[in-house]
Amino acid sequence: MDLSVALCGINFKNPLTTASGTFSTQASSEFYNPSELGAVITKGVSSEPWDGNPTPRIAETYGGMLNSIGLQNPGVDEFISSELPLLSKFNTNVIVNVAGRTIEDYCKVVEKLNDTTVDMLEINISCPNVKCGGIGFGTDAKLAASVTKAVRHISTKPLIIKLTPNVTDITEIAKAVEAEGADCISLINTLLGMKIDVHKFSPILKNKVGGLSGPAIKPIAVRMVYQVRRAVTLPIIGLGGIATGEDVAEFLLAGADLVSIGTACLHNPLIFLDIKRTFTEYMEKHNFHTIADLKAAFREI
């Protein structure tokens, strides 16, 4: 059986990747070998260190979790000097998630990563644009197109644009970033949610609202992958609530080429090995020899 996938001129040994914000090289490698994965996608990296939001910033919910971490990270210089050497020890592709509050922020990070061994860049356009009153880059087609165009002009690496689901029409945003040179799209990022402590009579998160992830959002993510697959020709990384091998198959049938697993690995650090095993069993059960065989089996009602 061949689980490999070719995407943007890069070969992935299998379609499994980590989701940004949930992978730590040192911590994760204590539970499993990242070389088992097709790629690792790092936590968001910004031009300067970010402190993140005040605590509490995580809350459990039915079928998932809310987080308002705020993309806490030590900045791109520290990432290149400390984190990247650790990542290079593993036999897997490295994708760096890039965060920014302005277009200039994104460009600074991308420029510094050009001369590194990083394989691809995932541009997180869910960040708020401080020059436009805090509106998220990914919620406006023109802003999404602007940041894509700017980083495309600078980057020597293939670009993945990560889309937010907090929009009216996800295909409009996907078409906008495709037109400005995106090489790939990943979706979905978290949905905006809130939880209130009914005994303390106040929001649980200090930031009041946060991003909802986990199994509860999977049907929305599958729907959006399906819609975007029919709107653009770009490769797609699908994510949102994946916890089993059959979940992986569902996203691939919807139109994804790779998948990312995030919240599930916070619950079970060994989940990647379980998912890889159950996905392989699923492929064997249905006599699929390649990912292309699986995707070709999809049929409309």
Summary of the structure (lengths in Angstrom):
residues: 301
radius of gyration: 18.2
end to end distance: 28.5
largest distance: 54.6
contacts: 1076
relative contact order: 0.16
helix: 37%
strand: 23%
